[in-house]
Amino acid sequence: MTQHLFSPISLGGLDIANRIAIAPMCQYSADDGSASDWHLQQWMTYALSGAGMVTLEMTDVERRGRITHGCLGLYTDHNEAAARRALEAARTVALPGTVFGAQLAHAGRKASCQRPWEGGGPLQPGQDPWQTVSASALPFDQGWHPPHPLTEDEIHTLIEHFVSAAHRAERAGFDYIELHAAHGYLLHQFISPLSNRRSDRWGGSLENRVRLAVEIAKAVKNAVPKLMLGARISVTDWVDGGLSVEEGIEVAGALKDAGASYICCSSGGNSPDQKIPAGPGYQVHLAEAVRKAVGVPVRAVGMIDDARQADAIVAGGRADMVALARAILADPRWPWRAAATLGHPFKTAPQLARATSLHRHWLAA
Ligand SMILES: Cc1cc2nc3c(=O)[nH]c(=O)nc-3n(C[C@H](O)[C@H](O)[C@H](O)COP(=O)(O)O)c2cc1C
C-alpha cells in the first residue's frame, strides 16, 4: 500500500500519528544542562505543531560533552527534573499521536565552543573553556582545542554516562531515545577514519570504529527496553578518504543489529574540508540507499520544506519519514499547512481549530 505524509507509522512498537518529524535543534539556552523557560515554550510549540515525531535537541550525557555552556544535558538530578517539567507541559497540549524523543549525545572534540550568536568558535581563555575528548588527539580544525584521546577505562565510563542519561530520559517521560552518531560529534569521531587513528579495538577497521556506537546502542537498549531506540548518522563525510556512503550503509546496518528501530540519514560535520552539494532534498538519496540496503525504517532530512516534496519522498518509498528543522523554526504550523496543501483532514487543539481554514484560504489566494 502506498503511504503518504499523513499515514500513521509504528517504529519499534511506538505508534506515531504521521510521517512528519521535527529534527533535533540545539537552542543553546539551557542552564548547566537544565531546560529553561525557553525550552518550555519551544517544546509546547512543537507539541502543537502536528508533527508526529518530535526529537528534542542534542542532550549531552556529561557536562564536558556539551557543545556550549548553553547546551541541554541529562547528567544531574536537576537536568532530569527540568526536562520532566517541560515535557509534562508539552504533553498537556500535544496532539494525539505525538511522540517525544531525547537525542543523547556527546560533542567530543567539538565541545567547549561559543554559542553560534557569540561567534561559534572554540571558547577562549576567560570564557571558561574545558578540556575536550575524542577518539584521537586530532583537533577539528586549526585553532580548535586539542582533544584528549579517551582511554579504555574512560570509554567504559562514557558508555555508563549514556546508560545513566537513558535512565534519566525514561524517568523524565520520553518515549524514545535517538543516539546522535552524526555531524562530527563524539560517536561520529570514532566512526570516521578522518578523526579516528586508534590502533586498539576501538579503531582501524570499520567494525572497530563503529564499536563504540554499537556498544552504546546495546547498553541503552538493555537499560531502557521500554523506550524505542533510533540513531542519527552521517552516512558520508563528503571528504575523499573519509567515511564513504558504502561504509555509512554498514554503520546503519550495525546499529540496526544493535537495536535501532530507525536510522535518521544525515551527513557531514566532521571536517572543515567537506564539500556538500546542498540543495533541496540533498540527503534523500542517502536515506533511500540505507533503506534499500539495510531494510530499516529511515528518516530523510535536509532542505525538505515543501509539502508536495515531503509527500513525494514518502509516497515514492524513498524514506519512511521526513524530518524538518529550519522550516519548523520558520513556521511551527508547517504540518497544518502541509495538510491543507495535500487536502488531508487535520485536527488541531479545539482552541485553535478555527484557524485551520485560513491555511486553505491562503493557499487559494
Ligand atoms: C538551530 C539548529 C540546531 C541544530 N541542532 C541539531 C541537534 O541538536 N542535533 C542534530 O542532530 N542536528 C541538529 N541540527 C541539524 C538539523 O537537525 C538538520 O539536520 C539540518 O538543519 C538540516 O535540516 P533542514 O534543512 O530542515 O534545516 C540543527 C540545525 C539547526 C538549524
The ligand as an SDF file (V2000), in Angstrom:
LIG
                    3D

 31 33  0  0  0  0  0  0  0  0999 V2000
   19.3730   25.7390   15.0440 C   0  0  0  0  0  0  0  0  0  0  0  0
   19.7700   24.3450   14.6540 C   0  0  0  0  0  0  0  0  0  0  0  0
   20.1820   23.4580   15.6280 C   0  0  0  0  0  0  0  0  0  0  0  0
   20.5160   22.1390   15.2990 C   0  0  0  0  0  0  0  0  0  0  0  0
   20.8260   21.2500   16.2920 N   0  0  0  0  0  0  0  0  0  0  0  0
   20.9290   19.9320   15.9990 C   0  0  0  0  0  0  0  0  0  0  0  0
   20.9960   18.9720   17.0340 C   0  0  0  0  0  0  0  0  0  0  0  0
   20.8930   19.2770   18.2170 O   0  0  0  0  0  0  0  0  0  0  0  0
   21.1510   17.6600   16.6750 N   0  0  0  0  0  0  0  0  0  0  0  0
   21.2130   17.2660   15.3550 C   0  0  0  0  0  0  0  0  0  0  0  0
   21.3430   16.0740   15.0840 O   0  0  0  0  0  0  0  0  0  0  0  0
   21.1140   18.1720   14.3690 N   0  0  0  0  0  0  0  0  0  0  0  0
   20.9470   19.4750   14.6490 C   0  0  0  0  0  0  0  0  0  0  0  0
   20.7390   20.3800   13.6420 N   0  0  0  0  0  0  0  0  0  0  0  0
   20.6450   19.8900   12.2490 C   0  0  0  0  0  0  0  0  0  0  0  0
   19.1670   19.6640   11.8930 C   0  0  0  0  0  0  0  0  0  0  0  0
   18.5680   18.6800   12.7170 O   0  0  0  0  0  0  0  0  0  0  0  0
   19.0010   19.2720   10.4150 C   0  0  0  0  0  0  0  0  0  0  0  0
   19.6330   18.0300   10.2020 O   0  0  0  0  0  0  0  0  0  0  0  0
   19.5880   20.3040    9.4590 C   0  0  0  0  0  0  0  0  0  0  0  0
   19.2560   21.6270    9.8680 O   0  0  0  0  0  0  0  0  0  0  0  0
   19.0680   20.0960    8.0370 C   0  0  0  0  0  0  0  0  0  0  0  0
   17.6460   20.1500    8.0180 O   0  0  0  0  0  0  0  0  0  0  0  0
   16.8330   21.4670    7.4860 P   0  0  0  0  0  0  0  0  0  0  0  0
   17.3050   21.7320    6.0820 O   0  0  0  0  0  0  0  0  0  0  0  0
   15.3860   21.0270    7.5560 O   0  0  0  0  0  0  0  0  0  0  0  0
   17.1370   22.6020    8.4090 O   0  0  0  0  0  0  0  0  0  0  0  0
   20.4570   21.7210   13.9490 C   0  0  0  0  0  0  0  0  0  0  0  0
   20.0640   22.6320   12.9660 C   0  0  0  0  0  0  0  0  0  0  0  0
   19.6960   23.9110   13.2970 C   0  0  0  0  0  0  0  0  0  0  0  0
   19.2250   24.8390   12.2120 C   0  0  0  0  0  0  0  0  0  0  0  0
  1  2  1  0
  2  3  1  0
  2 30  2  0
  3  4  2  0
  4  5  1  0
  4 28  1  0
  5  6  2  0
  6  7  1  0
  6 13  1  0
  7  8  2  0
  7  9  1  0
  9 10  1  0
 10 11  2  0
 10 12  1  0
 12 13  2  0
 13 14  1  0
 14 15  1  0
 14 28  1  0
 15 16  1  0
 16 17  1  0
 16 18  1  0
 18 19  1  0
 18 20  1  0
 20 21  1  0
 20 22  1  0
 22 23  1  0
 23 24  1  0
 24 25  2  0
 24 26  1  0
 24 27  1  0
 28 29  2  0
 29 30  1  0
 30 31  1  0
M  END
$$$$
